[in-house]
């Protein structure tokens, strides 16, 4: 699995998305059945206990051979990380697709964060309580969160330059906004809040952005 970064996004110069754990060439070599299994893992993985299953148990659940699974990844942890990475990248692409160029920077910011916060819906793999025990899971989550933070900072910079929000330390604010979703998935917090993690993240995002809106003289 490569850890190199991709080229900068044309919409956000200087912002590099994390390289897919399963690159295009490797995915092209997969059979149709192996691709189906990865798709199934994206949804099945949201269940508690799934991340602690062995390769044999996953093979039985996916109704496939161990050889088929090992053809995707050499270890269980790498297999699960690839599935999570695909899920997060899919959500990220949808969030970017919501960015209508006719929208103002503040509207773009709201739209992007709403899309990005879908990564912490209850049915998302990363909410599996035992996924944190998978080797490399924190590094993967960090890489995606850092990308979200970078995009958010770019949008905040635009909002400041167009006086839609008052001058602020956009790097600091971006870290808060980009980290809401992950914060609300922590076991001690997810059991405390009334709604879902994405609902809580969207609520706090709205509260914070309202406080930043520039007051007209």
N, C-alpha and C positions, 0 to 999 in steps of 0.2 A: 504494500500500500504506500503510495507516494504522499509526501507531506509538503510538496512544492505548492506555491500559490499560482492561481491562474492570472491572466492578464487583467489589467485594470478595466473596470466597467466604463463603457463610453458615457453613461449617464452620470457616473461619479468618478471622475479622474482621480487616480491615486488610491482608490479603494479596490482591494483585491479579495475576491471570494476564495474561500478555502478550496483546495484541489479535491475533487471527488476521491473517496477512498478506493472506489472501483472506477478506474479511468475508462474512457470510451473504447479503447482498444481491447481491454480485458472484458468489458461488457459485451462487445461485439462477438467475442469468442464463446460466450455462454450459449447454451441451447435454449430453445423456447421454454422448455420445462424449467430450467434453472432461473430464467427471468420471471416466470410465473411464481416460483417459490419465493423469490425476493419480494415480489409484490405482496404475497400472502404474509410474509414475515413482517412487513411494514404495519399491517393491521393486527395480526395475532400478537405481536410483541407488546402491545399496550397492556396486556393482562398481567397482573401480579403473579410472580412465580415463573414466568416464561423465560426470563433472562438467566435463571438458575438451572434450566434444563440442559441435559447433555446433548451432544450431537446425535446420539442414538435416539433420544426422546424426541428431538426436533424432527428427525427423519421420519419417525413413526407418525408424528402429528401431521407432517406435510405429505405423508404417504409417498415417500420417495426413498431411494437407497442412500446409504452413507456416502457412497462414491459420488453421487450427484451433488451432495452438500460439499464434500471436500473439493469438488471441481469448481466451486464458487470461492471458497476460502479455506486455508489450511487449518484454521482453528475455529472453535465455537465463538470465541470473543470477536475475532475478525469478522465472522459471518454476521453477528448481531450488530457490530459497529457499521458494517456496510449497509445493513437494512435501515438503521437509524439515520445514517448520513443521507441515504436516498430520500427518506421521508422529510428530513429537514430541508434538503435542497429543493424538493418539490414545493414545500410550503414557501420557501424563500422566493422561488420563481413566481409563484402566484402573487406574492406581496409586491414584487417589482412590477408585475403586469398591471397592477392596480394603479400605477403611477401615470395618470393622464397628464400629459404635458400642459394642458390648458388649466390645470389646477394651480392654485397659489402654493407657495412653499409650505405654509401652515396646513393647508388641506392635504398636500402630498404627505406631510409628516404623519397626520392622523391616519390616512389611508394605509401608509406603509406599516405603521406600528400595529394597526388592527390586523393586517394580514400576517405580520411576523408573529403576533401573539397567538395565532392559531397553533403554533408549535407546542403550546402548553395546554391544549384542550385535554380533557380527561382521557380521550381515546388515543392520545399520542404515545408512542413507544417510550419517549423519554420520561414519562410519568411513572413507568413501572418502578416500584419501590426498590427492587433489587437490581435495577439496571446500573446503579451507581457502583456495584461491585464488579462490573465488567471492566477488565483492564483496558485503559485508553478511553473510557467513557467521558471522563472529565476533560481530557484534552480535546476530544471531539466537540463537546458542548462549548468549551471555551472558544474554539475556532469559529463556530457559527455565531456565538454571542458577540465576539469581537467584530465580525463582519457587520452585524446589525448595528452595533454601536457606531461604527465608522460611517455607515449610510445615514444614520440619524444625525450625526454631527454635521455632515454635509448639508442636510436639509435644514438643520438649525442655523447654520451659517448663512444660508440663502434667506431664511426668514428674518434674520437680524439685518442683513444687508438691504432688505426691502422694507425694513421697519415694521414688519408684522408682529415681531416680538421685541421686547426691550433688550438692550445689550446684556449678555450674560456670558459666563464661561461655558461655551457650547460643549467642550470636551467633558466637563463635569456633568452637565445636564444629560448629555448623550449616554453616559455610563449609567445614570439612574434610569432613564427611559428604556434603554436597551436591556437592563437587568431585571426589570419588574417581573417579567414572565417566569424567569428561572427562579427568582426569589419565592414566588408563590407556589412553586412545585415542591418546596422542601417539606418533608413529611410532617414536621411539627406545625407548619403554617397551613398546609393544604387541609388539615383536619380542623383548623381553627376558623377559616373563612367560611362565609355562608354560601357563596357562589363557587364557580369553577375558577381555576387559576387564570384563564384567559379573560374571564369577566372582571376579575379583580384587577388584572393588569390594565385592561382597557379603561376601567373606572379611574384608576390612579393617573393614567396617562392624560385623561381628559382634565382632571383636577389640576395637574401640573401645568399643562399647556394653557389652560384658562388663566392661570396666575402669571404666565409669561407674556400674554398679549399686551402689546404696546398701548398705553393709554393716550388717546388723542388730546392735544392741548385745547 
